């Protein structure tokens, strides 16, 4: 386990970066041109990023990014 200190401006920036990455992954998961094997890897990446985001964001903010079904967008 690693730890580091961030000031509030840095925390806000990390939150922003994590949200943008999760939104991009969610968009890509709905793209029918992307193969299911790639989508599975993207879903795993999403879960890791969401886990990091949970450490920074409030529970209310986290509910916006909870995935109800891990593979709901797969064909």
PDB file of N, CA, C and O in Angstrom, chain B, residues numbered from 101:
ATOM      1  N   UNK B 101       0.839  -1.164   0.000  1.00  0.00           N
ATOM      2  CA  UNK B 101       0.000   0.000   0.000  1.00  0.00           C
ATOM      3  C   UNK B 101       0.891   1.236   0.000  1.00  0.00           C
ATOM      4  O   UNK B 101       1.907   1.296   0.692  1.00  0.00           O
ATOM      5  N   UNK B 102       0.480   2.215  -0.794  1.00  0.00           N
ATOM      6  CA  UNK B 102       1.189   3.491  -0.867  1.00  0.00           C
ATOM      7  C   UNK B 102       0.284   4.599  -0.359  1.00  0.00           C
ATOM      8  O   UNK B 102      -0.941   4.489  -0.422  1.00  0.00           O
ATOM      9  N   UNK B 103       0.872   5.633   0.131  1.00  0.00           N
ATOM     10  CA  UNK B 103       0.108   6.791   0.575  1.00  0.00           C
ATOM     11  C   UNK B 103       0.791   8.065   0.134  1.00  0.00           C
ATOM     12  O   UNK B 103       2.010   8.102  -0.033  1.00  0.00           O
ATOM     13  N   UNK B 104       0.002   9.112  -0.055  1.00  0.00           N
ATOM     14  CA  UNK B 104       0.568  10.415  -0.356  1.00  0.00           C
ATOM     15  C   UNK B 104      -0.418  11.492   0.051  1.00  0.00           C
ATOM     16  O   UNK B 104      -1.619  11.245   0.152  1.00  0.00           O
ATOM     17  N   UNK B 105       0.095  12.682   0.281  1.00  0.00           N
ATOM     18  CA  UNK B 105      -0.728  13.813   0.699  1.00  0.00           C
ATOM     19  C   UNK B 105      -1.046  14.695  -0.498  1.00  0.00           C
ATOM     20  O   UNK B 105      -0.191  14.953  -1.346  1.00  0.00           O
ATOM     21  N   UNK B 106      -2.293  15.153  -0.550  1.00  0.00           N
ATOM     22  CA  UNK B 106      -2.727  16.049  -1.610  1.00  0.00           C
ATOM     23  C   UNK B 106      -3.415  17.249  -0.984  1.00  0.00           C
ATOM     24  O   UNK B 106      -4.100  17.124   0.031  1.00  0.00           O
ATOM     25  N   UNK B 107      -3.229  18.412  -1.594  1.00  0.00           N
ATOM     26  CA  UNK B 107      -4.017  19.558  -1.142  1.00  0.00           C
ATOM     27  C   UNK B 107      -5.378  19.504  -1.844  1.00  0.00           C
ATOM     28  O   UNK B 107      -5.579  18.678  -2.734  1.00  0.00           O
ATOM     29  N   UNK B 108      -6.312  20.375  -1.454  1.00  0.00           N
ATOM     30  CA  UNK B 108      -7.673  20.307  -2.001  1.00  0.00           C
ATOM     31  C   UNK B 108      -7.707  20.514  -3.513  1.00  0.00           C
ATOM     32  O   UNK B 108      -8.505  19.880  -4.203  1.00  0.00           O
ATOM     33  N   UNK B 109      -6.874  21.368  -4.019  1.00  0.00           N
ATOM     34  CA  UNK B 109      -6.837  21.604  -5.474  1.00  0.00           C
ATOM     35  C   UNK B 109      -6.424  20.318  -6.199  1.00  0.00           C
ATOM     36  O   UNK B 109      -6.988  19.978  -7.239  1.00  0.00           O
ATOM     37  N   UNK B 110      -5.452  19.617  -5.652  1.00  0.00           N
ATOM     38  CA  UNK B 110      -4.996  18.362  -6.252  1.00  0.00           C
ATOM     39  C   UNK B 110      -6.066  17.283  -6.142  1.00  0.00           C
ATOM     40  O   UNK B 110      -6.239  16.486  -7.065  1.00  0.00           O
ATOM     41  N   UNK B 111      -6.779  17.250  -5.035  1.00  0.00           N
ATOM     42  CA  UNK B 111      -7.869  16.279  -4.876  1.00  0.00           C
ATOM     43  C   UNK B 111      -8.939  16.526  -5.927  1.00  0.00           C
ATOM     44  O   UNK B 111      -9.438  15.582  -6.540  1.00  0.00           O
ATOM     45  N   UNK B 112      -9.290  17.771  -6.134  1.00  0.00           N
ATOM     46  CA  UNK B 112     -10.286  18.110  -7.149  1.00  0.00           C
ATOM     47  C   UNK B 112      -9.825  17.688  -8.539  1.00  0.00           C
ATOM     48  O   UNK B 112     -10.622  17.201  -9.340  1.00  0.00           O
ATOM     49  N   UNK B 113      -8.553  17.874  -8.821  1.00  0.00           N
ATOM     50  CA  UNK B 113      -8.012  17.491 -10.132  1.00  0.00           C
ATOM     51  C   UNK B 113      -8.040  15.973 -10.317  1.00  0.00           C
ATOM     52  O   UNK B 113      -8.391  15.485 -11.392  1.00  0.00           O
ATOM     53  N   UNK B 114      -7.676  15.235  -9.284  1.00  0.00           N
ATOM     54  CA  UNK B 114      -7.707  13.769  -9.360  1.00  0.00           C
ATOM     55  C   UNK B 114      -9.144  13.291  -9.568  1.00  0.00           C
ATOM     56  O   UNK B 114      -9.391  12.411 -10.392  1.00  0.00           O
ATOM     57  N   UNK B 115     -10.092  13.866  -8.824  1.00  0.00           N
ATOM     58  CA  UNK B 115     -11.502  13.514  -9.001  1.00  0.00           C
ATOM     59  C   UNK B 115     -11.946  13.758 -10.439  1.00  0.00           C
ATOM     60  O   UNK B 115     -12.608  12.916 -11.046  1.00  0.00           O
ATOM     61  N   UNK B 116     -11.578  14.913 -10.977  1.00  0.00           N
ATOM     62  CA  UNK B 116     -11.942  15.263 -12.344  1.00  0.00           C
ATOM     63  C   UNK B 116     -11.371  14.250 -13.340  1.00  0.00           C
ATOM     64  O   UNK B 116     -12.079  13.785 -14.232  1.00  0.00           O
ATOM     65  N   UNK B 117     -10.105  13.916 -13.186  1.00  0.00           N
ATOM     66  CA  UNK B 117      -9.465  12.965 -14.098  1.00  0.00           C
ATOM     67  C   UNK B 117     -10.116  11.584 -14.023  1.00  0.00           C
ATOM     68  O   UNK B 117     -10.336  10.933 -15.045  1.00  0.00           O
ATOM     69  N   UNK B 118     -10.415  11.152 -12.820  1.00  0.00           N
ATOM     70  CA  UNK B 118     -11.051   9.839 -12.649  1.00  0.00           C
ATOM     71  C   UNK B 118     -12.450   9.824 -13.261  1.00  0.00           C
ATOM     72  O   UNK B 118     -12.825   8.850 -13.913  1.00  0.00           O
ATOM     73  N   UNK B 119     -13.228  10.890 -13.058  1.00  0.00           N
ATOM     74  CA  UNK B 119     -14.572  10.953 -13.637  1.00  0.00           C
ATOM     75  C   UNK B 119     -14.515  10.935 -15.162  1.00  0.00           C
ATOM     76  O   UNK B 119     -15.293  10.232 -15.808  1.00  0.00           O
ATOM     77  N   UNK B 120     -13.599  11.704 -15.731  1.00  0.00           N
ATOM     78  CA  UNK B 120     -13.472  11.733 -17.196  1.00  0.00           C
ATOM     79  C   UNK B 120     -13.107  10.347 -17.740  1.00  0.00           C
ATOM     80  O   UNK B 120     -13.646   9.920 -18.761  1.00  0.00           O
ATOM     81  N   UNK B 121     -12.205   9.658 -17.068  1.00  0.00           N
ATOM     82  CA  UNK B 121     -11.794   8.327 -17.519  1.00  0.00           C
ATOM     83  C   UNK B 121     -12.955   7.341 -17.419  1.00  0.00           C
ATOM     84  O   UNK B 121     -13.165   6.531 -18.322  1.00  0.00           O
ATOM     85  N   UNK B 122     -13.707   7.411 -16.321  1.00  0.00           N
ATOM     86  CA  UNK B 122     -14.853   6.510 -16.176  1.00  0.00           C
ATOM     87  C   UNK B 122     -15.921   6.800 -17.225  1.00  0.00           C
ATOM     88  O   UNK B 122     -16.514   5.872 -17.775  1.00  0.00           O
ATOM     89  N   UNK B 123     -16.169   8.063 -17.505  1.00  0.00           N
ATOM     90  CA  UNK B 123     -17.159   8.422 -18.525  1.00  0.00           C
ATOM     91  C   UNK B 123     -16.731   7.943 -19.904  1.00  0.00           C
ATOM     92  O   UNK B 123     -17.559   7.473 -20.685  1.00  0.00           O
ATOM     93  N   UNK B 124     -15.458   8.058 -20.201  1.00  0.00           N
ATOM     94  CA  UNK B 124     -14.934   7.585 -21.487  1.00  0.00           C
ATOM     95  C   UNK B 124     -15.082   6.064 -21.598  1.00  0.00           C
ATOM     96  O   UNK B 124     -15.472   5.553 -22.648  1.00  0.00           O
ATOM     97  N   UNK B 125     -14.778   5.356 -20.534  1.00  0.00           N
ATOM     98  CA  UNK B 125     -14.932   3.906 -20.542  1.00  0.00           C
ATOM     99  C   UNK B 125     -16.392   3.503 -20.695  1.00  0.00           C
ATOM    100  O   UNK B 125     -16.702   2.569 -21.435  1.00  0.00           O
ATOM    101  N   UNK B 126     -17.285   4.192 -20.007  1.00  0.00           N
ATOM    102  CA  UNK B 126     -18.710   3.886 -20.132  1.00  0.00           C
ATOM    103  C   UNK B 126     -19.189   4.094 -21.559  1.00  0.00           C
ATOM    104  O   UNK B 126     -19.974   3.302 -22.078  1.00  0.00           O
ATOM    105  N   UNK B 127     -18.720   5.149 -22.186  1.00  0.00           N
ATOM    106  CA  UNK B 127     -19.081   5.408 -23.580  1.00  0.00           C
ATOM    107  C   UNK B 127     -18.544   4.305 -24.490  1.00  0.00           C
ATOM    108  O   UNK B 127     -19.263   3.809 -25.357  1.00  0.00           O
ATOM    109  N   UNK B 128     -17.295   3.927 -24.296  1.00  0.00           N
ATOM    110  CA  UNK B 128     -16.692   2.883 -25.125  1.00  0.00           C
ATOM    111  C   UNK B 128     -17.360   1.524 -24.916  1.00  0.00           C
ATOM    112  O   UNK B 128     -17.425   0.720 -25.846  1.00  0.00           O
ATOM    113  N   UNK B 129     -17.847   1.264 -23.724  1.00  0.00           N
ATOM    114  CA  UNK B 129     -18.513  -0.015 -23.455  1.00  0.00           C
ATOM    115  C   UNK B 129     -19.820  -0.165 -24.226  1.00  0.00           C
ATOM    116  O   UNK B 129     -20.304  -1.280 -24.420  1.00  0.00           O
ATOM    117  N   UNK B 130     -20.389   0.949 -24.662  1.00  0.00           N
ATOM    118  CA  UNK B 130     -21.626   0.891 -25.457  1.00  0.00           C
ATOM    119  C   UNK B 130     -21.355   0.821 -26.956  1.00  0.00           C
ATOM    120  O   UNK B 130     -22.289   0.669 -27.743  1.00  0.00           O
ATOM    121  N   UNK B 131     -20.109   0.927 -27.358  1.00  0.00           N
ATOM    122  CA  UNK B 131     -19.745   0.915 -28.779  1.00  0.00           C
ATOM    123  C   UNK B 131     -19.793  -0.514 -29.317  1.00  0.00           C
ATOM    124  O   UNK B 131     -19.022  -1.364 -28.871  1.00  0.00           O
ATOM    125  N   UNK B 132     -20.692  -0.793 -30.273  1.00  0.00           N
ATOM    126  CA  UNK B 132     -20.819  -2.162 -30.792  1.00  0.00           C
ATOM    127  C   UNK B 132     -19.621  -2.613 -31.633  1.00  0.00           C
ATOM    128  O   UNK B 132     -19.473  -3.805 -31.904  1.00  0.00           O
ATOM    129  N   UNK B 133     -18.775  -1.682 -32.044  1.00  0.00           N
ATOM    130  CA  UNK B 133     -17.613  -2.048 -32.859  1.00  0.00           C
ATOM    131  C   UNK B 133     -16.486  -2.653 -32.038  1.00  0.00           C
ATOM    132  O   UNK B 133     -15.577  -3.270 -32.591  1.00  0.00           O
ATOM    133  N   UNK B 134     -16.538  -2.481 -30.727  1.00  0.00           N
ATOM    134  CA  UNK B 134     -15.472  -2.987 -29.857  1.00  0.00           C
ATOM    135  C   UNK B 134     -15.781  -4.426 -29.464  1.00  0.00           C
ATOM    136  O   UNK B 134     -16.891  -4.741 -29.035  1.00  0.00           O
ATOM    137  N   UNK B 135     -14.790  -5.291 -29.615  1.00  0.00           N
ATOM    138  CA  UNK B 135     -14.919  -6.714 -29.332  1.00  0.00           C
ATOM    139  C   UNK B 135     -15.184  -6.966 -27.845  1.00  0.00           C
ATOM    140  O   UNK B 135     -14.737  -6.200 -26.992  1.00  0.00           O
ATOM    141  N   UNK B 136     -15.909  -8.039 -27.544  1.00  0.00           N
ATOM    142  CA  UNK B 136     -16.260  -8.366 -26.165  1.00  0.00           C
ATOM    143  C   UNK B 136     -15.048  -8.643 -25.282  1.00  0.00           C
ATOM    144  O   UNK B 136     -15.082  -8.359 -24.085  1.00  0.00           O
ATOM    145  N   UNK B 137     -13.993  -9.188 -25.848  1.00  0.00           N
ATOM    146  CA  UNK B 137     -12.774  -9.437 -25.056  1.00  0.00           C
ATOM    147  C   UNK B 137     -12.177  -8.111 -24.601  1.00  0.00           C
ATOM    148  O   UNK B 137     -11.734  -7.978 -23.461  1.00  0.00           O
ATOM    149  N   UNK B 138     -12.171  -7.141 -25.493  1.00  0.00           N
ATOM    150  CA  UNK B 138     -11.660  -5.813 -25.154  1.00  0.00           C
ATOM    151  C   UNK B 138     -12.577  -5.154 -24.131  1.00  0.00           C
ATOM    152  O   UNK B 138     -12.102  -4.498 -23.204  1.00  0.00           O
ATOM    153  N   UNK B 139     -13.882  -5.322 -24.292  1.00  0.00           N
ATOM    154  CA  UNK B 139     -14.830  -4.748 -23.343  1.00  0.00           C
ATOM    155  C   UNK B 139     -14.650  -5.342 -21.947  1.00  0.00           C
ATOM    156  O   UNK B 139     -14.823  -4.643 -20.949  1.00  0.00           O
ATOM    157  N   UNK B 140     -14.311  -6.603 -21.873  1.00  0.00           N
ATOM    158  CA  UNK B 140     -14.079  -7.232 -20.575  1.00  0.00           C
ATOM    159  C   UNK B 140     -12.883  -6.572 -19.882  1.00  0.00           C
ATOM    160  O   UNK B 140     -12.933  -6.299 -18.683  1.00  0.00           O
ATOM    161  N   UNK B 141     -11.821  -6.319 -20.628  1.00  0.00           N
ATOM    162  CA  UNK B 141     -10.643  -5.639 -20.078  1.00  0.00           C
ATOM    163  C   UNK B 141     -10.994  -4.206 -19.665  1.00  0.00           C
ATOM    164  O   UNK B 141     -10.519  -3.713 -18.641  1.00  0.00           O
ATOM    165  N   UNK B 142     -11.819  -3.553 -20.462  1.00  0.00           N
ATOM    166  CA  UNK B 142     -12.250  -2.198 -20.140  1.00  0.00           C
ATOM    167  C   UNK B 142     -13.092  -2.183 -18.865  1.00  0.00           C
ATOM    168  O   UNK B 142     -12.976  -1.267 -18.051  1.00  0.00           O
ATOM    169  N   UNK B 143     -13.933  -3.195 -18.695  1.00  0.00           N
ATOM    170  CA  UNK B 143     -14.754  -3.302 -17.494  1.00  0.00           C
ATOM    171  C   UNK B 143     -13.879  -3.492 -16.256  1.00  0.00           C
ATOM    172  O   UNK B 143     -14.149  -2.911 -15.204  1.00  0.00           O
ATOM    173  N   UNK B 144     -12.840  -4.299 -16.384  1.00  0.00           N
ATOM    174  CA  UNK B 144     -11.906  -4.497 -15.269  1.00  0.00           C
ATOM    175  C   UNK B 144     -11.195  -3.179 -14.921  1.00  0.00           C
ATOM    176  O   UNK B 144     -11.028  -2.847 -13.747  1.00  0.00           O
ATOM    177  N   UNK B 145     -10.784  -2.441 -15.947  1.00  0.00           N
ATOM    178  CA  UNK B 145     -10.149  -1.144 -15.728  1.00  0.00           C
ATOM    179  C   UNK B 145     -11.121  -0.182 -15.055  1.00  0.00           C
ATOM    180  O   UNK B 145     -10.734   0.573 -14.163  1.00  0.00           O
ATOM    181  N   UNK B 146     -12.377  -0.208 -15.480  1.00  0.00           N
ATOM    182  CA  UNK B 146     -13.390   0.654 -14.888  1.00  0.00           C
ATOM    183  C   UNK B 146     -13.530   0.366 -13.390  1.00  0.00           C
ATOM    184  O   UNK B 146     -13.606   1.288 -12.577  1.00  0.00           O
ATOM    185  N   UNK B 147     -13.564  -0.906 -13.039  1.00  0.00           N
ATOM    186  CA  UNK B 147     -13.728  -1.275 -11.633  1.00  0.00           C
ATOM    187  C   UNK B 147     -12.547  -0.780 -10.790  1.00  0.00           C
ATOM    188  O   UNK B 147     -12.737  -0.347  -9.654  1.00  0.00           O
ATOM    189  N   UNK B 148     -11.353  -0.841 -11.332  1.00  0.00           N
ATOM    190  CA  UNK B 148     -10.168  -0.339 -10.615  1.00  0.00           C
ATOM    191  C   UNK B 148     -10.259   1.170 -10.437  1.00  0.00           C
ATOM    192  O   UNK B 148     -10.028   1.684  -9.342  1.00  0.00           O
ATOM    193  N   UNK B 149     -10.591   1.876 -11.502  1.00  0.00           N
ATOM    194  CA  UNK B 149     -10.687   3.337 -11.438  1.00  0.00           C
ATOM    195  C   UNK B 149     -11.806   3.759 -10.494  1.00  0.00           C
ATOM    196  O   UNK B 149     -11.653   4.721  -9.741  1.00  0.00           O
ATOM    197  N   UNK B 150     -12.929   3.046 -10.529  1.00  0.00           N
ATOM    198  CA  UNK B 150     -14.032   3.367  -9.633  1.00  0.00           C
ATOM    199  C   UNK B 150     -13.622   3.162  -8.178  1.00  0.00           C
ATOM    200  O   UNK B 150     -14.014   3.940  -7.308  1.00  0.00           O
ATOM    201  N   UNK B 151     -12.839   2.125  -7.909  1.00  0.00           N
ATOM    202  CA  UNK B 151     -12.344   1.890  -6.555  1.00  0.00           C
ATOM    203  C   UNK B 151     -11.482   3.044  -6.058  1.00  0.00           C
ATOM    204  O   UNK B 151     -11.564   3.426  -4.891  1.00  0.00           O
ATOM    205  N   UNK B 152     -10.661   3.594  -6.935  1.00  0.00           N
ATOM    206  CA  UNK B 152      -9.846   4.759  -6.574  1.00  0.00           C
ATOM    207  C   UNK B 152     -10.748   5.974  -6.359  1.00  0.00           C
ATOM    208  O   UNK B 152     -10.569   6.729  -5.402  1.00  0.00           O
ATOM    209  N   UNK B 153     -11.711   6.155  -7.250  1.00  0.00           N
ATOM    210  CA  UNK B 153     -12.634   7.298  -7.163  1.00  0.00           C
ATOM    211  C   UNK B 153     -13.404   7.281  -5.846  1.00  0.00           C
ATOM    212  O   UNK B 153     -13.649   8.335  -5.260  1.00  0.00           O
ATOM    213  N   UNK B 154     -13.786   6.099  -5.379  1.00  0.00           N
ATOM    214  CA  UNK B 154     -14.531   5.985  -4.116  1.00  0.00           C
ATOM    215  C   UNK B 154     -13.753   6.552  -2.940  1.00  0.00           C
ATOM    216  O   UNK B 154     -14.352   6.988  -1.957  1.00  0.00           O
ATOM    217  N   UNK B 155     -12.430   6.552  -3.025  1.00  0.00           N
ATOM    218  CA  UNK B 155     -11.605   7.079  -1.936  1.00  0.00           C
ATOM    219  C   UNK B 155     -11.610   8.605  -1.898  1.00  0.00           C
ATOM    220  O   UNK B 155     -11.306   9.207  -0.868  1.00  0.00           O
ATOM    221  N   UNK B 156     -11.955   9.224  -3.018  1.00  0.00           N
ATOM    222  CA  UNK B 156     -11.937  10.679  -3.117  1.00  0.00           C
ATOM    223  C   UNK B 156     -13.328  11.305  -3.027  1.00  0.00           C
ATOM    224  O   UNK B 156     -13.479  12.391  -2.467  1.00  0.00           O
ATOM    225  N   UNK B 157     -14.327  10.647  -3.561  1.00  0.00           N
ATOM    226  CA  UNK B 157     -15.645  11.246  -3.719  1.00  0.00           C
ATOM    227  C   UNK B 157     -16.593  10.860  -2.588  1.00  0.00           C
ATOM    228  O   UNK B 157     -16.375   9.883  -1.872  1.00  0.00           O
ATOM    229  N   UNK B 158     -17.642  11.649  -2.450  1.00  0.00           N
ATOM    230  CA  UNK B 158     -18.675  11.361  -1.458  1.00  0.00           C
ATOM    231  C   UNK B 158     -19.521  10.174  -1.941  1.00  0.00           C
ATOM    232  O   UNK B 158     -19.556   9.887  -3.138  1.00  0.00           O
ATOM    233  N   UNK B 159     -20.193   9.495  -1.026  1.00  0.00           N
ATOM    234  CA  UNK B 159     -21.065   8.381  -1.440  1.00  0.00           C
ATOM    235  C   UNK B 159     -22.127   8.814  -2.454  1.00  0.00           C
ATOM    236  O   UNK B 159     -22.465   8.053  -3.360  1.00  0.00           O
ATOM    237  N   UNK B 160     -22.649  10.026  -2.305  1.00  0.00           N
ATOM    238  CA  UNK B 160     -23.649  10.532  -3.250  1.00  0.00           C
ATOM    239  C   UNK B 160     -23.067  10.633  -4.660  1.00  0.00           C
ATOM    240  O   UNK B 160     -23.713  10.249  -5.635  1.00  0.00           O
ATOM    241  N   UNK B 161     -21.850  11.150  -4.758  1.00  0.00           N
ATOM    242  CA  UNK B 161     -21.196  11.258  -6.066  1.00  0.00           C
ATOM    243  C   UNK B 161     -20.889   9.879  -6.647  1.00  0.00           C
ATOM    244  O   UNK B 161     -20.986   9.679  -7.858  1.00  0.00           O
ATOM    245  N   UNK B 162     -20.522   8.937  -5.794  1.00  0.00           N
ATOM    246  CA  UNK B 162     -20.177   7.593  -6.262  1.00  0.00           C
ATOM    247  C   UNK B 162     -21.370   6.873  -6.876  1.00  0.00           C
ATOM    248  O   UNK B 162     -21.203   6.069  -7.793  1.00  0.00           O
ATOM    249  N   UNK B 163     -22.580   7.155  -6.378  1.00  0.00           N
ATOM    250  CA  UNK B 163     -23.756   6.459  -6.905  1.00  0.00           C
ATOM    251  C   UNK B 163     -23.979   6.745  -8.383  1.00  0.00           C
ATOM    252  O   UNK B 163     -24.602   5.944  -9.080  1.00  0.00           O
ATOM    253  N   UNK B 164     -23.484   7.863  -8.866  1.00  0.00           N
ATOM    254  CA  UNK B 164     -23.632   8.198 -10.287  1.00  0.00           C
ATOM    255  C   UNK B 164     -22.844   7.254 -11.190  1.00  0.00           C
ATOM    256  O   UNK B 164     -23.160   7.113 -12.371  1.00  0.00           O
ATOM    257  N   UNK B 165     -21.818   6.606 -10.634  1.00  0.00           N
ATOM    258  CA  UNK B 165     -20.918   5.793 -11.451  1.00  0.00           C
ATOM    259  C   UNK B 165     -20.979   4.301 -11.130  1.00  0.00           C
ATOM    260  O   UNK B 165     -20.198   3.523 -11.676  1.00  0.00           O
ATOM    261  N   UNK B 166     -21.895   3.894 -10.254  1.00  0.00           N
ATOM    262  CA  UNK B 166     -22.020   2.468  -9.934  1.00  0.00           C
ATOM    263  C   UNK B 166     -22.612   1.750 -11.135  1.00  0.00           C
ATOM    264  O   UNK B 166     -23.617   2.183 -11.700  1.00  0.00           O
ATOM    265  N   UNK B 167     -21.985   0.658 -11.513  1.00  0.00           N
ATOM    266  CA  UNK B 167     -22.480  -0.157 -12.629  1.00  0.00           C
ATOM    267  C   UNK B 167     -23.395  -1.224 -12.049  1.00  0.00           C
ATOM    268  O   UNK B 167     -22.982  -1.991 -11.180  1.00  0.00           O
ATOM    269  N   UNK B 168     -24.636  -1.279 -12.524  1.00  0.00           N
ATOM    270  CA  UNK B 168     -25.594  -2.235 -11.982  1.00  0.00           C
ATOM    271  C   UNK B 168     -25.308  -3.658 -12.446  1.00  0.00           C
ATOM    272  O   UNK B 168     -25.468  -4.607 -11.678  1.00  0.00           O
ATOM    273  N   UNK B 169     -24.896  -3.804 -13.669  1.00  0.00           N
ATOM    274  CA  UNK B 169     -24.547  -5.127 -14.192  1.00  0.00           C
ATOM    275  C   UNK B 169     -23.192  -5.020 -14.863  1.00  0.00           C
ATOM    276  O   UNK B 169     -22.975  -4.158 -15.714  1.00  0.00           O
ATOM    277  N   UNK B 170     -22.292  -5.892 -14.478  1.00  0.00           N
ATOM    278  CA  UNK B 170     -20.922  -5.785 -14.950  1.00  0.00           C
ATOM    279  C   UNK B 170     -20.825  -5.837 -16.466  1.00  0.00           C
ATOM    280  O   UNK B 170     -19.983  -5.156 -17.051  1.00  0.00           O
ATOM    281  N   UNK B 171     -21.667  -6.627 -17.112  1.00  0.00           N
ATOM    282  CA  UNK B 171     -21.565  -6.790 -18.563  1.00  0.00           C
ATOM    283  C   UNK B 171     -22.871  -6.406 -19.246  1.00  0.00           C
ATOM    284  O   UNK B 171     -23.217  -7.005 -20.264  1.00  0.00           O
ATOM    285  N   UNK B 172     -23.605  -5.436 -18.728  1.00  0.00           N
ATOM    286  CA  UNK B 172     -24.919  -5.141 -19.268  1.00  0.00           C
ATOM    287  C   UNK B 172     -24.888  -4.581 -20.688  1.00  0.00           C
ATOM    288  O   UNK B 172     -25.881  -4.700 -21.407  1.00  0.00           O
ATOM    289  N   UNK B 173     -23.801  -3.987 -21.104  1.00  0.00           N
ATOM    290  CA  UNK B 173     -23.735  -3.394 -22.442  1.00  0.00           C
ATOM    291  C   UNK B 173     -23.147  -4.341 -23.485  1.00  0.00           C
ATOM    292  O   UNK B 173     -23.052  -3.988 -24.660  1.00  0.00           O
ATOM    293  N   UNK B 174     -22.755  -5.525 -23.065  1.00  0.00           N
ATOM    294  CA  UNK B 174     -22.134  -6.450 -24.020  1.00  0.00           C
ATOM    295  C   UNK B 174     -23.196  -7.058 -24.912  1.00  0.00           C
ATOM    296  O   UNK B 174     -24.329  -7.288 -24.489  1.00  0.00           O
ATOM    297  N   UNK B 175     -22.815  -7.316 -26.152  1.00  0.00           N
ATOM    298  CA  UNK B 175     -23.733  -7.950 -27.121  1.00  0.00           C
ATOM    299  C   UNK B 175     -23.775  -9.434 -26.937  1.00  0.00           C
ATOM    300  O   UNK B 175     -24.491 -10.126 -27.661  1.00  0.00           O
TER     301      UNK B 175
END
